[in-house]
Amino acid sequence: WPGSLADAAAALPAERLLSLAARNDSALIWALIRHRTDAGDDVPRAVAETVREVAAAAPGSRLNLLLTDGETITATAWGDTLWYLTTPGRRTSVASEPYDDDPLWREVPDRTLLVATSTDVLLTPLKEPTA
């Protein structure tokens, strides 16, 4: 499981799978990201491309995602707020809103990819999908 039922699931229309009462948009988005990383994309590229793909297919989507491997944080702000607080070499926190009154919190601009390591925070604008 779940590979054992892949052939059976392939016989179902995608719309049917996506309309199951047990569906979870986060699980689907994770599967899309994982498909890209399995194909060789690095995590930031996979996240960015997936956000653009989902936004093109479902305009108005709010796509704040966050993935970490314990070393790097990859996150997106798309349609909702995202903030980060960093002390290089010590810590980086990423949250939908500041959790304290520290004046060093910085808002991530909408439609932006954040990649944070122990030494740096890189913000990259994500372009709107073209119609």
Backbone as JSON, one array per atom type, in Angstrom:
{
  "sequence": "WPGSLADAAAALPAERLLSLAARNDSALIWALIRHRTDAGDDVPRAVAETVREVAAAAPGSRLNLLLTDGETITATAWGDTLWYLTTPGRRTSVASEPYDDDPLWREVPDRTLLVATSTDVLLTPLKEPTA",
  "N": [[0.85, -1.17, 0.0], [0.64, 2.29, -0.71], [1.11, 1.66, -3.3], [0.31, -0.84, -4.22], [-2.29, -0.62, -5.1], [-2.17, 1.07, -7.22], [-2.55, 0.58, -10.01], [-5.28, -0.05, -10.07], [-6.36, 2.35, -9.09], [-5.62, 4.02, -11.14], [-7.5, 3.54, -13.06], [-9.63, 5.07, -12.37], [-11.33, 8.15, -12.95], [-9.55, 11.24, -12.71], [-10.96, 13.36, -11.55], [-12.79, 12.0, -9.95], [-11.14, 10.8, -8.03], [-10.13, 13.11, -6.83], [-12.38, 14.15, -5.65], [-13.1, 12.61, -3.52], [-14.49, 11.99, -0.31], [-12.63, 11.77, 1.71], [-10.5, 13.24, 0.89], [-7.57, 15.36, 0.88], [-6.23, 18.42, 0.59], [-3.63, 19.21, 1.22], [-2.24, 16.8, 1.26], [-2.38, 16.05, -1.42], [-0.96, 18.17, -2.61], [1.54, 17.74, -1.4], [2.12, 15.26, -2.58], [2.44, 16.06, -5.23], [4.7, 17.72, -5.01], [6.56, 15.85, -4.07], [6.64, 14.12, -6.26], [7.97, 15.73, -8.1], [10.47, 16.07, -6.79], [11.32, 13.43, -6.72], [11.76, 13.13, -9.4], [14.04, 14.56, -9.71], [14.19, 17.32, -9.2], [15.36, 19.94, -7.02], [14.32, 20.66, -3.63], [13.43, 23.45, -3.18], [12.89, 24.27, -5.87], [10.99, 22.36, -6.64], [8.91, 22.92, -4.86], [8.3, 25.61, -5.58], [7.56, 25.32, -8.32], [5.37, 23.61, -8.05], [3.6, 25.2, -6.56], [3.11, 27.25, -8.44], [1.9, 25.7, -10.44], [-0.42, 24.69, -9.15], [-1.66, 27.12, -8.48], [-2.21, 28.11, -11.03], [-4.05, 26.23, -11.92], [-6.03, 26.45, -10.03], [-7.08, 29.26, -9.49], [-6.88, 31.86, -7.05], [-6.18, 30.3, -4.96], [-4.82, 29.72, -1.72], [-1.68, 29.36, -0.8], [0.32, 28.72, 1.32], [3.06, 27.11, 2.12], [5.25, 24.89, 3.92], [8.24, 23.27, 4.29], [10.71, 21.24, 5.8], [13.96, 19.87, 6.32], [15.3, 19.69, 8.59], [17.66, 21.0, 8.36], [17.36, 22.92, 6.36], [14.86, 25.3, 5.67], [12.1, 25.49, 3.64], [9.71, 27.53, 2.27], [6.55, 29.0, 1.28], [4.86, 32.03, 0.52], [1.77, 32.68, -0.48], [-0.92, 34.26, -1.14], [-1.57, 34.5, 1.52], [-0.44, 35.48, 4.83], [3.03, 35.37, 5.79], [5.77, 35.08, 7.93], [9.15, 35.65, 9.1], [11.77, 35.09, 11.47], [15.04, 35.6, 12.25], [18.21, 34.69, 13.54], [21.23, 34.69, 12.47], [23.17, 31.73, 12.22], [22.18, 30.77, 14.55], [19.26, 30.53, 14.9], [16.22, 30.16, 13.01], [12.95, 31.1, 12.6], [9.81, 30.4, 11.17], [6.6, 31.49, 10.46], [2.99, 31.84, 10.27], [2.23, 34.17, 11.38], [3.81, 36.59, 13.55], [4.89, 35.21, 16.64], [5.59, 36.46, 18.91], [6.59, 39.64, 20.35], [8.97, 40.46, 19.2], [10.98, 42.8, 17.57], [12.38, 42.12, 15.31], [11.08, 40.46, 13.54], [10.2, 39.72, 10.19], [8.13, 40.37, 7.42], [7.23, 38.17, 4.85], [7.03, 38.89, 1.48], [3.99, 38.65, -0.45], [3.51, 35.94, -2.73], [6.06, 34.71, -2.78], [9.02, 32.76, -2.47], [10.65, 31.32, 0.24], [13.79, 30.41, 1.41], [15.58, 29.13, 3.94], [18.59, 28.77, 5.71], [21.05, 27.82, 8.18], [22.67, 29.99, 8.03], [21.63, 31.93, 6.32], [18.85, 33.69, 4.82], [16.96, 33.43, 2.02], [14.95, 35.16, -0.21], [12.8, 34.73, -2.87], [11.02, 36.04, -5.52], [7.94, 34.7, -6.71], [6.62, 34.16, -9.82], [3.45, 35.06, -11.22], [1.28, 32.56, -12.52], [0.99, 32.16, -16.02], [-1.76, 32.68, -18.19]],
  "CA": [[0.0, 0.0, 0.0], [-0.47, 2.47, -1.64], [1.49, 1.23, -4.64], [-0.39, -2.06, -4.63], [-3.57, -0.28, -5.75], [-1.94, 2.11, -8.22], [-3.21, 0.24, -11.28], [-6.73, 0.07, -9.88], [-6.68, 3.77, -8.97], [-5.42, 4.65, -12.45], [-8.71, 3.36, -13.85], [-10.62, 6.06, -11.95], [-11.1, 9.51, -13.44], [-8.89, 12.1, -11.72], [-11.99, 14.12, -10.83], [-13.37, 11.13, -8.93], [-10.17, 10.69, -6.94], [-9.99, 14.39, -6.15], [-13.61, 14.52, -4.96], [-13.36, 11.68, -2.42], [-14.77, 12.65, 0.97], [-11.42, 11.71, 2.54], [-9.39, 13.94, 0.24], [-6.86, 16.35, 1.68], [-5.46, 19.2, -0.38], [-2.21, 19.19, 1.59], [-1.67, 15.52, 0.83], [-2.22, 16.11, -2.87], [0.15, 19.08, -2.9], [2.76, 17.03, -1.02], [2.38, 14.25, -3.61], [2.95, 16.76, -6.42], [6.07, 18.13, -4.7], [7.4, 14.65, -4.01], [6.81, 13.65, -7.64], [9.02, 16.56, -8.7], [11.78, 15.76, -6.19], [11.7, 12.09, -7.2], [12.22, 13.29, -10.78], [15.34, 15.22, -9.72], [14.18, 18.73, -8.78], [15.64, 20.19, -5.61], [13.09, 20.99, -2.91], [12.9, 24.77, -3.49], [12.31, 24.31, -7.22], [9.78, 21.53, -6.63], [7.86, 23.68, -4.16], [7.93, 26.76, -6.4], [6.84, 24.87, -9.52], [4.07, 23.07, -7.63], [2.74, 26.34, -6.21], [2.67, 27.88, -9.69], [0.99, 24.77, -11.12], [-1.7, 24.68, -8.43], [-2.26, 28.45, -8.62], [-2.75, 28.22, -12.39], [-5.21, 25.35, -12.02], [-7.06, 26.86, -9.06], [-6.84, 30.67, -9.13], [-7.42, 32.23, -5.74], [-5.67, 29.38, -3.93], [-3.91, 30.24, -0.7], [-0.68, 28.29, -0.83], [1.44, 28.87, 2.24], [3.62, 25.78, 2.37], [6.49, 24.88, 4.67], [8.91, 21.97, 4.37], [12.05, 21.31, 6.36], [14.68, 18.61, 6.52], [16.08, 19.89, 9.81], [18.78, 21.87, 8.02], [16.87, 23.98, 5.49], [13.42, 25.54, 5.65], [11.58, 25.98, 2.37], [8.33, 27.95, 2.52], [5.99, 29.94, 0.32], [3.76, 32.93, 0.85], [0.95, 32.83, -1.69], [-2.3, 34.54, -0.79], [-1.74, 34.6, 2.97], [0.76, 36.05, 5.43], [4.13, 34.52, 6.25], [6.78, 35.88, 8.6], [10.31, 34.91, 9.59], [12.63, 35.7, 12.47], [16.3, 34.87, 12.15], [19.47, 35.06, 14.16], [22.14, 33.84, 11.7], [24.01, 30.8, 12.96], [21.53, 30.34, 15.79], [17.89, 30.04, 14.71], [15.28, 30.81, 12.12], [11.56, 30.68, 12.81], [8.9, 30.8, 10.11], [5.25, 31.33, 10.98], [1.98, 32.61, 9.55], [2.25, 35.49, 12.01], [4.76, 36.59, 14.65], [4.37, 34.62, 17.87], [5.96, 37.32, 20.03], [6.72, 41.04, 19.93], [10.34, 40.73, 18.76], [10.93, 43.73, 16.45], [13.15, 41.62, 14.16], [10.23, 39.7, 12.61], [10.09, 40.3, 8.85], [7.07, 39.77, 6.64], [7.6, 37.67, 3.53], [6.07, 39.42, 0.51], [3.12, 37.68, -1.1], [4.03, 35.28, -3.93], [7.51, 34.63, -2.57], [9.63, 31.54, -1.95], [11.66, 31.54, 1.28], [14.69, 29.29, 1.69], [16.4, 29.54, 5.08], [19.58, 27.84, 6.26], [21.58, 28.34, 9.44], [23.45, 31.2, 7.79], [21.04, 32.89, 5.38], [17.45, 33.59, 4.38], [16.85, 33.89, 0.65], [13.59, 35.37, -0.67], [12.73, 34.76, -4.32], [9.65, 36.24, -5.99], [7.32, 33.69, -7.56], [5.81, 34.83, -10.83], [2.09, 34.58, -11.44], [1.15, 31.68, -13.68], [0.41, 32.82, -17.2], [-2.96, 31.97, -18.67]],
  "C": [[0.89, 1.23, 0.0], [-0.15, 2.0, -3.05], [0.73, 0.02, -5.13], [-1.71, -1.78, -5.33], [-3.41, 0.78, -6.84], [-2.64, 1.81, -9.53], [-4.72, 0.39, -11.17], [-7.13, 1.54, -9.81], [-6.54, 4.48, -10.3], [-6.65, 4.52, -13.34], [-9.79, 4.39, -13.5], [-10.31, 7.41, -12.58], [-10.46, 10.36, -12.33], [-9.9, 12.89, -10.9], [-12.62, 13.29, -9.71], [-12.42, 11.0, -7.74], [-10.09, 11.98, -6.13], [-11.25, 14.81, -5.39], [-13.97, 13.55, -3.84], [-13.55, 12.45, -1.12], [-13.53, 12.69, 1.86], [-10.26, 12.49, 1.94], [-8.78, 14.99, 1.18], [-5.98, 17.12, 0.72], [-3.97, 19.2, -0.05], [-1.53, 17.91, 1.14], [-1.44, 15.5, -0.67], [-1.04, 17.01, -3.24], [1.49, 18.43, -2.53], [3.12, 15.99, -2.08], [2.95, 14.89, -4.87], [4.4, 17.21, -6.2], [7.0, 16.91, -4.71], [7.65, 14.07, -5.4], [7.94, 14.43, -8.31], [10.4, 16.25, -8.11], [12.25, 14.37, -6.6], [12.24, 12.14, -8.63], [13.53, 14.08, -10.87], [15.35, 16.69, -9.34], [14.65, 18.84, -7.34], [14.36, 20.68, -4.95], [12.59, 22.4, -3.22], [12.26, 24.86, -4.88], [11.01, 23.52, -7.27], [8.62, 22.26, -5.97], [7.37, 24.84, -5.02], [7.11, 26.34, -7.61], [5.46, 24.32, -9.16], [3.12, 24.19, -7.27], [2.23, 27.02, -7.48], [1.66, 27.01, -10.42], [-0.39, 24.78, -10.46], [-2.4, 26.02, -8.57], [-2.86, 28.65, -10.01], [-4.02, 27.4, -12.53], [-6.36, 25.8, -11.13], [-6.78, 28.3, -8.61], [-7.53, 31.01, -7.8], [-6.96, 31.32, -4.62], [-4.77, 30.13, -2.96], [-2.92, 29.12, -0.42], [0.53, 28.63, 0.04], [1.9, 27.48, 2.62], [4.9, 25.93, 3.17], [7.01, 23.45, 4.73], [10.26, 22.2, 5.02], [12.64, 19.91, 6.46], [15.53, 18.68, 7.79], [17.28, 20.79, 9.6], [18.32, 23.11, 7.25], [15.36, 24.07, 5.63], [13.08, 26.09, 4.27], [10.11, 26.31, 2.61], [7.87, 28.89, 1.42], [4.93, 30.8, 0.98], [3.0, 33.13, -0.45], [-0.5, 33.0, -1.25], [-2.58, 34.64, 0.69], [-0.42, 35.08, 3.57], [1.77, 34.98, 5.83], [5.21, 35.46, 6.8], [7.97, 35.01, 8.96], [11.1, 35.77, 10.57], [13.93, 34.91, 12.44], [17.4, 35.52, 12.97], [20.5, 34.16, 13.49], [23.06, 33.0, 12.59], [23.36, 30.26, 14.22], [20.15, 29.76, 15.56], [17.2, 30.81, 13.6], [13.91, 30.22, 12.42], [10.75, 31.21, 11.64], [7.5, 30.51, 10.61], [4.27, 32.17, 10.17], [1.83, 34.01, 10.14], [3.26, 35.43, 13.16], [4.13, 36.01, 15.92], [4.81, 35.39, 19.12], [6.16, 38.73, 19.49], [8.15, 41.43, 19.54], [10.28, 41.65, 17.54], [11.68, 43.24, 15.21], [12.34, 40.72, 13.23], [10.13, 40.45, 11.29], [8.98, 39.59, 8.1], [7.61, 39.35, 5.28], [6.59, 38.24, 2.55], [5.22, 38.31, -0.11], [3.77, 37.18, -2.39], [5.56, 35.23, -3.91], [7.88, 33.26, -2.01], [10.69, 31.93, -0.94], [12.47, 30.26, 1.42], [15.65, 29.77, 2.78], [17.33, 28.41, 5.49], [20.08, 28.44, 7.57], [22.32, 29.66, 9.26], [22.74, 32.27, 6.97], [19.55, 32.63, 5.18], [17.39, 34.21, 3.0], [15.38, 33.99, 0.28], [13.6, 35.53, -2.18], [11.29, 34.97, -4.75], [9.19, 35.09, -6.88], [6.42, 34.42, -8.55], [4.43, 34.21, -10.91], [2.09, 33.61, -12.61], [0.53, 32.45, -14.83], [-0.75, 31.99, -17.71], [-2.74, 31.37, -20.03]]
}
